[in-house]
Amino acid sequence: LTGQKIYITFGDHDLTEQIVHLVLARLPDAPSGTKGISLFIVPRRLVAADGTLAADNDVRVVSIEHKLGIHGSPTCVMAFGEGGEGAIAELVGAPHDGMRQMFTMMNDARLGVGVQGVAVAERAYQRALAYAIERRQGRAPGAAPGEPSRIVEHPDVRRMLLTQRSGVMAARALCLATAHALDLASHHPDGEVREQQRRMADLLTPLAKAWSTDLGVELTSIALQVHGGMGYVEETGVAQHLRDARIAPIYEGTNGIQAIDLVLRKLPVADGAVVLGLLDRLDEELSTGAAVLPEVAEAVRARILEVRALTTHLLERRGEPVDVLAAATPYLRALATVIGGALLVRGAIAARRRLDAGGLDGAEAEHLEGWLAATRFFALQVVPVVDGLAPAIRAAGTDLMTVTPSSLVG
């Protein structure tokens, strides 16, 4: 192999004796376009006949990128074959089949990146909560005079903390639902069920990747806000979380690409039956449990019906790709929000029933009460964002496409 590659995560390091690169490249007789790309294994060190590591391969680091965050990960520009004859590589599978092979990894990686968004937001929330419990400033409503209140007692700080906690819970639930569908698609004994779950995993993957990583940035930024000025300096550590979170909406397919994939490839499957079927099942589940948590369940059900109507609208606009693409990002947000909200309410209904049955110790009861409080907040104060997204989803793409680049200046 000869040539250069950029953005190679952990392109080189001294943690192991061997590094094996998976590289997409073209064979000399390859057709043009993505159908001409093959996948190769390129080791940093060649392997001798007896399996031991031998001489270095013709692979070297040209430079290491200076990044906003994830400083623990060396992101490299790699050169292959600059020594003359080329780097020794081994073809994986059939020639010209590299993109299909790579996307096998890519889909799993997208769920992993979604979990990364959840994980960074969770860690930032933990830091924000600990700081809010410790930090004293001002006098909260109802507090006795003479001593500053802990900032966790202030309603606006509570709002920020609940926004973080409920958002992390919802995004985690969506990622777990995606992983569940992937497991069933691979291991269920019934072939028909495997196919159904494969379609479900295909639908949920762009949602888990895009929504969870968008929330990762937004919720981590809120965690910094809870810290106030202390969050903006490096001493508390929360600033690092915000820098690290910002990459996740970008790599493994930007979130804009996830939205395009959703509306152009996943939404039309079976004429929308996968999406509409999921929304119908969630609505039925919440309807069945509405007697347990009526206000919360009905708030989410109303937005499920709204997103169902928006889904039908986009399916009807398939002949107008500009309109569908213009709606892609707000639609992904709306769909993921109602699914995440429905998953939380499903858990909250079970929690309410468990609490009503009694027999719990104090810690378990407190945990379930916390789930109920966070779910109520998410259902009544976060899920209604769908109402604001609906006009953008229904709007034609004319306003976006009639604006000339020159008119954006100044």
Disulfide bonds with the S-S distance in Angstrom:
none
